Amino acid sequence: MSVAALERTNEKQQAAQRIVGSITAERIETVGRHAVRYGLVLVLLWIGAMKFTAYEAEGISGLVSNSPLMSWAYQVFSTRQFGVLLGATELLIAALIAARPLSPKSSAVGSALAAGMFLTTLSFLVSTPGVVEPSLGFPALSVLPGQFLIKDFVLLGAAVWATGEALRAAKRQTALRSAALSGYDPVAYFTQIGPINGTVEFGSKYKGKQYYFASVKHKEMFDREPEKYVPQYDGYCAFGVAMGQLFDIDPKTGQVIDGKLYVNLNRKILADFNKDTKGYIEEAEKNWPDVVRKAAA
């Protein structure tokens, strides 16, 4: 093997190692991200459930009664009643945070509430007697309550991070839902990948509509030939246009016919459309100018 060939081989091996290292790092980060969020959920579920017991309600009474922020609660509720109320609140917050895959906005609200809760518990470091170990003096903390409370700095950090991450996710979700094809990648239908979500990192505007793509390559392909990839009838249901109507669409119904992308209302309508695609497309082409005029009127 020549020196040049050997150098190329080494470069390829080094590039492969960098890719593997990057993938490994991303996977570790993903595991850590889930561990932080759902570790927070687990803590809130566990301590929230314990608040329903007399043992836990009595256990926190010393913290609450000495707090300028919370001592008023015992003037309104009994020790047990307040424990139940606090436990129910913590369970609700845990459920909201755990809803991140379904509703980032709900998760952001839950995470912000958790951050507020941990800020409150950290104030107990100042208001609760016995935080500092008297035989050692400050900054030595007693096992209880000092070291018990100091851990909430970590939980506060987790809650603040989870709030920011969920807010970013909610913003991305809103952007994708308001985009053409509900944020699905129009190029993916043509590359035999099928319907997949785009990302806000790769976007292009065309004729007033925002499109998102799964990769920079797909964005570049779209930018070169946008008319090739945009859905027919301005992204409305093809079957609906054939009927002279404008219907919303399910991007998962997208299919390429004769080099053009068509989408439909849902899978049932797609099945009807596919019974006579040629005929329905001819009707849609004939109706489209009138449908546009009616919509603009």
URTA-V787808 format. One record per residue. N is the residue number from 1. OMEGA is omega in whole degrees, 0 to 359 (none if undefined). Layout:
((N;OMEGA) (N;OMEGA))
This chain:
((1;181) (2;180) (3;181) (4;179) (5;179) (6;179) (7;179) (8;179) (9;179) (10;179) (11;179) (12;179) (13;179) (14;178) (15;179) (16;179) (17;179) (18;180) (19;179) (20;179) (21;179) (22;179) (23;179) (24;180) (25;180) (26;179) (27;178) (28;179) (29;179) (30;178) (31;179) (32;180) (33;178) (34;180) (35;179) (36;184) (37;186) (38;168) (39;176) (40;178) (41;181) (42;179) (43;182) (44;178) (45;185) (46;182) (47;177) (48;179) (49;179) (50;181) (51;180) (52;179) (53;177) (54;180) (55;182) (56;180) (57;177) (58;183) (59;182) (60;185) (61;179) (62;178) (63;184) (64;185) (65;179) (66;183) (67;175) (68;182) (69;190) (70;184) (71;178) (72;185) (73;182) (74;172) (75;182) (76;184) (77;170) (78;179) (79;182) (80;180) (81;180) (82;177) (83;179) (84;180) (85;179) (86;179) (87;179) (88;178) (89;180) (90;177) (91;178) (92;179) (93;179) (94;180) (95;179) (96;180) (97;182) (98;182) (99;184) (100;181) (101;183) (102;184) (103;178) (104;179) (105;178) (106;180) (107;178) (108;178) (109;179) (110;181) (111;178) (112;177) (113;178) (114;178) (115;177) (116;180) (117;182) (118;173) (119;178) (120;181) (121;177) (122;177) (123;178) (124;177) (125;181) (126;189) (127;186) (128;176) (129;175) (130;179) (131;179) (132;177) (133;188) (134;182) (135;182) (136;181) (137;180) (138;13) (139;180) (140;180) (141;174) (142;177) (143;175) (144;5) (145;190) (146;182) (147;176) (148;184) (149;187) (150;180) (151;182) (152;172) (153;179) (154;179) (155;176) (156;178) (157;178) (158;181) (159;179) (160;178) (161;182) (162;178) (163;181) (164;181) (165;181) (166;178) (167;177) (168;180) (169;179) (170;178) (171;178) (172;181) (173;179) (174;180) (175;182) (176;183) (177;181) (178;183) (179;174) (180;181) (181;181) (182;177) (183;178) (184;183) (185;181) (186;182) (187;184) (188;179) (189;184) (190;183) (191;177) (192;174) (193;182) (194;183) (195;176) (196;180) (197;169) (198;177) (199;183) (200;178) (201;182) (202;182) (203;176) (204;175) (205;177) (206;181) (207;175) (208;181) (209;179) (210;177) (211;178) (212;188) (213;182) (214;182) (215;178) (216;178) (217;179) (218;177) (219;180) (220;178) (221;180) (222;183) (223;179) (224;184) (225;183) (226;182) (227;179) (228;191) (229;182) (230;180) (231;179) (232;177) (233;175) (234;177) (235;177) (236;181) (237;182) (238;179) (239;179) (240;178) (241;177) (242;177) (243;181) (244;183) (245;174) (246;178) (247;172) (248;185) (249;168) (250;184) (251;179) (252;178) (253;185) (254;176) (255;180) (256;179) (257;181) (258;175) (259;179) (260;183) (261;177) (262;177) (263;183) (264;186) (265;181) (266;184) (267;178) (268;178) (269;177) (270;179) (271;177) (272;180) (273;183) (274;177) (275;179) (276;185) (277;181) (278;182) (279;180) (280;178) (281;177) (282;179) (283;180) (284;179) (285;181) (286;184) (287;190) (288;180) (289;179) (290;180) (291;179) (292;180) (293;179) (294;182) (295;182) (296;185) (297;none))
